[in-house]
């Protein structure tokens, strides 16, 4: 047992560091600490500072990019709003132009229809006058032939035509029941007998 106690005492001595080892360890630690303090820590600090600056720069760039994106988004929204307003203005102008063109076309169509109606009325009047003149000549000739047969002798053609013209003028001056003022040619034979 004594041997075990002796071994344990010696083992205890081996377990505890010697003063010389502590001094050498402290000197080595001091040299290592000085080396680390002089060269390693400044380099590590420099690397950490560079990394911090890079991260800070990246963050600032990201912030600037975000601000620029927001600005571009606002510009885009303004342009879109302006484009919508421009489109609405163009649509409104087109609608007004179309309405104006429709009014112009309608006015032109009405004017053209009035011209056509006036031309047709003029043609109708001219045709009526021509037919009336033809009828007047035929009625004069027929009444002259009829009067010649009735009287049994030939009447003077010029005198008879003058009488027929006077009669037709009188009929034209009288108001007619139809309201056209020119007489319709009806009743010429009966009126001629009464004269």
ZADO-1210 file (C-alpha; in nm, 4 decimals, padded with zeros to 6 digits):
<atoms>
<atom x="00.0000" y="00.0000" z="00.0000" code="UNK" pos="1"/>
<atom x="00.2896" y="00.2260" z="00.0690" code="UNK" pos="2"/>
<atom x="00.3995" y="00.1692" z="-00.2808" code="UNK" pos="3"/>
<atom x="00.0663" y="00.2828" z="-00.4054" code="UNK" pos="4"/>
<atom x="00.0798" y="00.5877" z="-00.1882" code="UNK" pos="5"/>
<atom x="00.4310" y="00.6677" z="-00.3160" code="UNK" pos="6"/>
<atom x="00.3164" y="00.6300" z="-00.6730" code="UNK" pos="7"/>
<atom x="00.0224" y="00.8463" z="-00.6143" code="UNK" pos="8"/>
<atom x="00.2377" y="01.1162" z="-00.4616" code="UNK" pos="9"/>
<atom x="00.4662" y="01.1030" z="-00.7597" code="UNK" pos="10"/>
<atom x="00.1697" y="01.0981" z="-00.9980" code="UNK" pos="11"/>
<atom x="00.0341" y="01.4032" z="-00.8242" code="UNK" pos="12"/>
<atom x="00.3653" y="01.5795" z="-00.8806" code="UNK" pos="13"/>
<atom x="00.3504" y="01.4854" z="-01.2458" code="UNK" pos="14"/>
<atom x="-00.0020" y="01.6120" z="-01.2728" code="UNK" pos="15"/>
<atom x="00.0753" y="01.9587" z="-01.1408" code="UNK" pos="16"/>
<atom x="00.2876" y="02.1854" z="-01.3633" code="UNK" pos="17"/>
<atom x="00.6346" y="02.2864" z="-01.2551" code="UNK" pos="18"/>
<atom x="00.7285" y="02.6470" z="-01.1966" code="UNK" pos="19"/>
<atom x="00.9681" y="02.6411" z="-01.4830" code="UNK" pos="20"/>
<atom x="00.6964" y="02.5084" z="-01.7136" code="UNK" pos="21"/>
<atom x="00.4589" y="02.7819" z="-01.5951" code="UNK" pos="22"/>
<atom x="00.7190" y="03.0526" z="-01.6625" code="UNK" pos="23"/>
<atom x="00.8043" y="02.9126" z="-02.0080" code="UNK" pos="24"/>
<atom x="00.4317" y="02.8784" z="-02.0851" code="UNK" pos="25"/>
<atom x="00.3663" y="03.2349" z="-01.9687" code="UNK" pos="26"/>
<atom x="00.6580" y="03.3671" z="-02.1794" code="UNK" pos="27"/>
<atom x="00.5376" y="03.1676" z="-02.4836" code="UNK" pos="28"/>
<atom x="00.1844" y="03.2892" z="-02.4255" code="UNK" pos="29"/>
<atom x="00.3100" y="03.6494" z="-02.3967" code="UNK" pos="30"/>
<atom x="00.5102" y="03.6142" z="-02.7209" code="UNK" pos="31"/>
<atom x="00.2155" y="03.4522" z="-02.8947" code="UNK" pos="32"/>
<atom x="-00.0206" y="03.7187" z="-02.7576" code="UNK" pos="33"/>
<atom x="00.2164" y="03.9967" z="-02.8669" code="UNK" pos="34"/>
<atom x="00.2483" y="03.8353" z="-03.2113" code="UNK" pos="35"/>
<atom x="-00.1307" y="03.8031" z="-03.2348" code="UNK" pos="36"/>
<atom x="-00.1775" y="04.1573" z="-03.1087" code="UNK" pos="37"/>
<atom x="00.0804" y="04.3006" z="-03.3454" code="UNK" pos="38"/>
<atom x="00.0118" y="04.1137" z="-03.6686" code="UNK" pos="39"/>
<atom x="-00.2856" y="03.8781" z="-03.6584" code="UNK" pos="40"/>
<atom x="-00.5493" y="04.0845" z="-03.4783" code="UNK" pos="41"/>
<atom x="-00.4922" y="04.3961" z="-03.6953" code="UNK" pos="42"/>
<atom x="-00.5207" y="04.1805" z="-04.0060" code="UNK" pos="43"/>
<atom x="-00.8328" y="04.0103" z="-03.8734" code="UNK" pos="44"/>
<atom x="-00.9729" y="04.3505" z="-03.7763" code="UNK" pos="45"/>
<atom x="-00.8820" y="04.4834" z="-04.1204" code="UNK" pos="46"/>
<atom x="-01.0542" y="04.1866" z="-04.2885" code="UNK" pos="47"/>
<atom x="-01.3558" y="04.2264" z="-04.0625" code="UNK" pos="48"/>
<atom x="-01.3657" y="04.6019" z="-04.1337" code="UNK" pos="49"/>
<atom x="-01.3401" y="04.5378" z="-04.5082" code="UNK" pos="50"/>
<atom x="-01.6142" y="04.2815" z="-04.4857" code="UNK" pos="51"/>
<atom x="-01.8276" y="04.5188" z="-04.2754" code="UNK" pos="52"/>
<atom x="-01.7637" y="04.7983" z="-04.5272" code="UNK" pos="53"/>
<atom x="-01.8499" y="04.5651" z="-04.8161" code="UNK" pos="54"/>
<atom x="-02.1699" y="04.4563" z="-04.6449" code="UNK" pos="55"/>
<atom x="-02.2493" y="04.8193" z="-04.5600" code="UNK" pos="56"/>
<atom x="-02.1793" y="04.9190" z="-04.9234" code="UNK" pos="57"/>
<atom x="-02.3971" y="04.6347" z="-05.0488" code="UNK" pos="58"/>
<atom x="-02.6733" y="04.7421" z="-04.8137" code="UNK" pos="59"/>
<atom x="-02.6406" y="05.1030" z="-04.9292" code="UNK" pos="60"/>
<atom x="-02.6429" y="04.9897" z="-05.2924" code="UNK" pos="61"/>
<atom x="-02.9481" y="04.7764" z="-05.2223" code="UNK" pos="62"/>
<atom x="-03.1165" y="05.0748" z="-05.0548" code="UNK" pos="63"/>
<atom x="-03.0286" y="05.2979" z="-05.3512" code="UNK" pos="64"/>
<atom x="-03.1573" y="05.0310" z="-05.5907" code="UNK" pos="65"/>
<atom x="-03.4789" y="05.0071" z="-05.3886" code="UNK" pos="66"/>
<atom x="-03.5187" y="05.3858" z="-05.3931" code="UNK" pos="67"/>
<atom x="-03.4458" y="05.3927" z="-05.7664" code="UNK" pos="68"/>
<atom x="-03.6957" y="05.1114" z="-05.8221" code="UNK" pos="69"/>
<atom x="-03.9553" y="05.3048" z="-05.6209" code="UNK" pos="70"/>
<atom x="-03.8797" y="05.6178" z="-05.8242" code="UNK" pos="71"/>
<atom x="-03.9075" y="05.4228" z="-06.1488" code="UNK" pos="72"/>
<atom x="-04.2329" y="05.2680" z="-06.0269" code="UNK" pos="73"/>
<atom x="-04.3722" y="05.6124" z="-05.9477" code="UNK" pos="74"/>
<atom x="-04.2569" y="05.7391" z="-06.2882" code="UNK" pos="75"/>
<atom x="-04.4178" y="05.4389" z="-06.4522" code="UNK" pos="76"/>
<atom x="-04.7406" y="05.5007" z="-06.2650" code="UNK" pos="77"/>
<atom x="-04.7347" y="05.8675" z="-06.3665" code="UNK" pos="78"/>
<atom x="-04.6674" y="05.7715" z="-06.7288" code="UNK" pos="79"/>
<atom x="-04.9450" y="05.5146" z="-06.7147" code="UNK" pos="80"/>
<atom x="-05.1802" y="05.7729" z="-06.5676" code="UNK" pos="81"/>
<atom x="-05.0749" y="06.0222" z="-06.8362" code="UNK" pos="82"/>
<atom x="-05.1214" y="05.7566" z="-07.1049" code="UNK" pos="83"/>
<atom x="-05.4689" y="05.6794" z="-06.9752" code="UNK" pos="84"/>
<atom x="-05.5580" y="06.0477" z="-06.9701" code="UNK" pos="85"/>
<atom x="-05.4174" y="06.0875" z="-07.3220" code="UNK" pos="86"/>
<atom x="-05.6125" y="05.7834" z="-07.4406" code="UNK" pos="87"/>
<atom x="-05.9315" y="05.9206" z="-07.2849" code="UNK" pos="88"/>
<atom x="-05.8658" y="06.2598" z="-07.4448" code="UNK" pos="89"/>
<atom x="-05.8057" y="06.0977" z="-07.7860" code="UNK" pos="90"/>
<atom x="-06.1226" y="05.8893" z="-07.7499" code="UNK" pos="91"/>
<atom x="-06.3219" y="06.1994" z="-07.6538" code="UNK" pos="92"/>
<atom x="-06.1789" y="06.3943" z="-07.9488" code="UNK" pos="93"/>
<atom x="-06.2570" y="06.1036" z="-08.1828" code="UNK" pos="94"/>
<atom x="-06.6127" y="06.0876" z="-08.0478" code="UNK" pos="95"/>
<atom x="-06.6571" y="06.4627" z="-08.0964" code="UNK" pos="96"/>
<atom x="-06.5073" y="06.4415" z="-08.4449" code="UNK" pos="97"/>
<atom x="-06.7381" y="06.1519" z="-08.5318" code="UNK" pos="98"/>
<atom x="-07.0398" y="06.3438" z="-08.3999" code="UNK" pos="99"/>
<atom x="-06.9345" y="06.6508" z="-08.5986" code="UNK" pos="100"/>
<atom x="-06.8881" y="06.4421" z="-08.9120" code="UNK" pos="101"/>
<atom x="-07.2271" y="06.2796" z="-08.8587" code="UNK" pos="102"/>
<atom x="-07.3880" y="06.6229" z="-08.8193" code="UNK" pos="103"/>
<atom x="-07.2085" y="06.7492" z="-09.1310" code="UNK" pos="104"/>
<atom x="-07.3107" y="06.4426" z="-09.3290" code="UNK" pos="105"/>
<atom x="-07.6691" y="06.4771" z="-09.2101" code="UNK" pos="106"/>
<atom x="-07.6735" y="06.8469" z="-09.3006" code="UNK" pos="107"/>
<atom x="-07.5246" y="06.7688" z="-09.6430" code="UNK" pos="108"/>
<atom x="-07.7770" y="06.4900" z="-09.6939" code="UNK" pos="109"/>
<atom x="-08.0641" y="06.7207" z="-09.5967" code="UNK" pos="110"/>
<atom x="-07.9303" y="06.9933" z="-09.8257" code="UNK" pos="111"/>
<atom x="-07.8869" y="06.7438" z="-10.1091" code="UNK" pos="112"/>
<atom x="-08.2381" y="06.6076" z="-10.0543" code="UNK" pos="113"/>
<atom x="-08.3759" y="06.9631" z="-10.0587" code="UNK" pos="114"/>
<atom x="-08.1909" y="07.0272" z="-10.3840" code="UNK" pos="115"/>
<atom x="-08.3253" y="06.7038" z="-10.5304" code="UNK" pos="116"/>
<atom x="-08.6793" y="06.7874" z="-10.4171" code="UNK" pos="117"/>
<atom x="-08.6510" y="07.1420" z="-10.5549" code="UNK" pos="118"/>
<atom x="-08.5150" y="07.0103" z="-10.8850" code="UNK" pos="119"/>
<atom x="-08.7933" y="06.7520" z="-10.9028" code="UNK" pos="120"/>
<atom x="-09.0519" y="07.0220" z="-10.8288" code="UNK" pos="121"/>
<atom x="-08.9032" y="07.2409" z="-11.1013" code="UNK" pos="122"/>
<atom x="-08.9113" y="06.9502" z="-11.3444" code="UNK" pos="123"/>
<atom x="-09.2705" y="06.8723" z="-11.2431" code="UNK" pos="124"/>
<atom x="-09.3709" y="07.2376" z="-11.2952" code="UNK" pos="125"/>
<atom x="-09.1971" y="07.2483" z="-11.6321" code="UNK" pos="126"/>
<atom x="-09.3614" y="06.9220" z="-11.7374" code="UNK" pos="127"/>
<atom x="-09.6995" y="07.0430" z="-11.6114" code="UNK" pos="128"/>
<atom x="-09.6598" y="07.3687" z="-11.8025" code="UNK" pos="129"/>
<atom x="-09.5579" y="07.1815" z="-12.1148" code="UNK" pos="130"/>
<atom x="-09.8502" y="06.9415" z="-12.0826" code="UNK" pos="131"/>
<atom x="-10.0808" y="07.2333" z="-12.0071" code="UNK" pos="132"/>
<atom x="-09.9621" y="07.4134" z="-12.3215" code="UNK" pos="133"/>
<atom x="-10.0127" y="07.0973" z="-12.5275" code="UNK" pos="134"/>
<atom x="-10.3574" y="07.0468" z="-12.3784" code="UNK" pos="135"/>
<atom x="-10.4414" y="07.4116" z="-12.4368" code="UNK" pos="136"/>
<atom x="-10.3481" y="07.3770" z="-12.8033" code="UNK" pos="137"/>
<atom x="-10.5409" y="07.0507" z="-12.8385" code="UNK" pos="138"/>
<atom x="-10.8440" y="07.1898" z="-12.6553" code="UNK" pos="139"/>
<atom x="-10.8348" y="07.4964" z="-12.8789" code="UNK" pos="140"/>
<atom x="-10.8188" y="07.2857" z="-13.1918" code="UNK" pos="141"/>
<atom x="-11.0872" y="07.0484" z="-13.0669" code="UNK" pos="142"/>
<atom x="-11.3159" y="07.3305" z="-12.9607" code="UNK" pos="143"/>
<atom x="-11.2602" y="07.5037" z="-13.2973" code="UNK" pos="144"/>
<atom x="-11.3449" y="07.1852" z="-13.4836" code="UNK" pos="145"/>
<atom x="-11.6448" y="07.1248" z="-13.2595" code="UNK" pos="146"/>
<atom x="-11.7681" y="07.4809" z="-13.2907" code="UNK" pos="147"/>
<atom x="-11.7193" y="07.4632" z="-13.6683" code="UNK" pos="148"/>
<atom x="-11.9304" y="07.1539" z="-13.6853" code="UNK" pos="149"/>
<atom x="-12.1927" y="07.2968" z="-13.4586" code="UNK" pos="150"/>
<atom x="-12.2176" y="07.6260" z="-13.6404" code="UNK" pos="151"/>
<atom x="-12.1660" y="07.4621" z="-13.9714" code="UNK" pos="152"/>
<atom x="-11.9030" y="07.6953" z="-14.0836" code="UNK" pos="153"/>
<atom x="-11.5319" y="07.7415" z="-14.0189" code="UNK" pos="154"/>
<atom x="-11.4374" y="07.9918" z="-13.7512" code="UNK" pos="155"/>
<atom x="-11.1346" y="08.2108" z="-13.7745" code="UNK" pos="156"/>
<atom x="-10.8553" y="08.0076" z="-13.6220" code="UNK" pos="157"/>
<atom x="-10.6637" y="08.3032" z="-13.4745" code="UNK" pos="158"/>
<atom x="-10.9720" y="08.4533" z="-13.3167" code="UNK" pos="159"/>
<atom x="-11.0763" y="08.1226" z="-13.1710" code="UNK" pos="160"/>
<atom x="-10.7309" y="08.0526" z="-13.0194" code="UNK" pos="161"/>
<atom x="-10.7338" y="08.4014" z="-12.8625" code="UNK" pos="162"/>
<atom x="-11.0755" y="08.3263" z="-12.7078" code="UNK" pos="163"/>
<atom x="-10.9483" y="07.9916" z="-12.5711" code="UNK" pos="164"/>
<atom x="-10.6360" y="08.1593" z="-12.4248" code="UNK" pos="165"/>
<atom x="-10.8490" y="08.4280" z="-12.2573" code="UNK" pos="166"/>
<atom x="-11.0744" y="08.1623" z="-12.1126" code="UNK" pos="167"/>
<atom x="-10.7801" y="07.9591" z="-11.9809" code="UNK" pos="168"/>
<atom x="-10.6285" y="08.2735" z="-11.8234" code="UNK" pos="169"/>
<atom x="-10.9560" y="08.3436" z="-11.6491" code="UNK" pos="170"/>
<atom x="-10.9657" y="07.9870" z="-11.5216" code="UNK" pos="171"/>
<atom x="-10.6051" y="08.0198" z="-11.4007" code="UNK" pos="172"/>
<atom x="-10.6899" y="08.3374" z="-11.2079" code="UNK" pos="173"/>
<atom x="-10.9795" y="08.1707" z="-11.0266" code="UNK" pos="174"/>
<atom x="-10.9008" y="07.9856" z="-10.7039" code="UNK" pos="175"/>
<atom x="-10.9228" y="07.6133" z="-10.7604" code="UNK" pos="176"/>
<atom x="-11.0675" y="07.3638" z="-10.5156" code="UNK" pos="177"/>
<atom x="-10.7419" y="07.1618" z="-10.5283" code="UNK" pos="178"/>
<atom x="-10.5370" y="07.4671" z="-10.4241" code="UNK" pos="179"/>
<atom x="-10.2761" y="07.4474" z="-10.7030" code="UNK" pos="180"/>
<atom x="-10.3929" y="07.7791" z="-10.8598" code="UNK" pos="181"/>
<atom x="-10.3274" y="07.6711" z="-11.2181" code="UNK" pos="182"/>
<atom x="-10.6513" y="07.4974" z="-11.2868" code="UNK" pos="183"/>
<atom x="-10.6653" y="07.1286" z="-11.3645" code="UNK" pos="184"/>
<atom x="-10.8194" y="07.1491" z="-11.7095" code="UNK" pos="185"/>
<atom x="-11.1514" y="06.9917" z="-11.5994" code="UNK" pos="186"/>
<atom x="-11.4655" y="07.1708" z="-11.7018" code="UNK" pos="187"/>
<atom x="-11.3053" y="07.3594" z="-11.9907" code="UNK" pos="188"/>
<atom x="-11.5581" y="07.2269" z="-12.2402" code="UNK" pos="189"/>
<atom x="-11.8610" y="07.3081" z="-12.0189" code="UNK" pos="190"/>
<atom x="-11.7272" y="07.6544" z="-11.9411" code="UNK" pos="191"/>
<atom x="-11.6652" y="07.7175" z="-12.3096" code="UNK" pos="192"/>
<atom x="-12.0286" y="07.6428" z="-12.3858" code="UNK" pos="193"/>
<atom x="-12.1475" y="07.8921" z="-12.1283" code="UNK" pos="194"/>
<atom x="-11.9393" y="08.1704" z="-12.2742" code="UNK" pos="195"/>
</atoms>
